[in-house]
Amino acid sequence: MFGHSKSCYLLCVKIVSIVLFFLSAAGPLRAQNLTGFWKGTLNMSSGCFGVNNIEFQLQVSGDSVYGYSYHYENVNHYVKKKLSGRYDRSQKKLYLREGTVITYHIPPGCNICVKNFELSYRKEGKIEVLTGGWNGKILDTQKDCSTGPITLTRARESDFKEVPEIVVDTGTIRLDFYDNAQVDGDSITVLVNKNIVVSHQRLSTKPITTYITIDLHNTFQEVEMVAENLGSIPPNTAMLVITAGEKKYQLFLTSTESKSAMVRFVYEK
């Protein structure tokens, strides 16, 4: 009887040990969730920007990784590209390649570098890090643009959160600007890609309406609302209703005499 109980006890201990082993082995793999924002800088001898920042916006599904990359000096001077690749969880290795260029605002004469990355994941205390190397080709050529090391750390939010970016698949977009809350005499000027389309118009309960066209030849449209005055209740606030085909969006924009409000539209079929 005692021998039988001892055998059962040893068997149970062995089973528990095996279960704990697999749980401890699986735990780190589950913890390696790379979905989110990652930021770093690049050293580029032929870069267009004084500071070459880079941001990944990653989504991970199984071993597949996709999302977007931003190469930028600031939120007004940047290149945005699609990003895809895979994650080898056993080796903690991330392989990424940039693809379609979605939007860009760069100085004239600058070349766009399409990059590939091979990165390793590690955790230093509470800080999560991707480190490794990269290389690239100038867009639509086989010419090398640069190569070198790179380190990115996980970030809580995107540098581009202050400028809403709306993906659309329609040609004509209607923009209706209203005064937000109390009508207090706010006046605005609206620019599309730095060209004035509405000048010194007073916001009210009736919309200030303008249209923009977006298609394969004009895949990017940047709308800027400039405060011409602050009304009797600063700052200058407006409600923007966007109609893109059958879809509607509503944004609340705030601008001051020193800072305008922006929204960007990107065509994606």
SULDA-V618650 format. One record per helix or strand of 3 or more residues. SS is the DSSP state (H for helix, E for strand). FROM is the first residue (numbers start at 1). TO is the last residue. If there is no record, write none. Layout:
# SULDA-V618650
ss:SS from:FROM to:TO
ss:SS from:FROM to:TO
This chain:
# SULDA-V618650
ss:H from:2 to:31
ss:E from:36 to:41
ss:E from:53 to:61
ss:E from:64 to:74
ss:E from:77 to:88
ss:E from:93 to:105
ss:E from:113 to:124
ss:E from:127 to:138
ss:E from:144 to:155
ss:E from:164 to:168
ss:E from:172 to:179
ss:E from:187 to:192
ss:E from:195 to:202
ss:E from:208 to:213
ss:E from:220 to:227
ss:E from:236 to:244
ss:E from:247 to:255
ss:E from:261 to:267
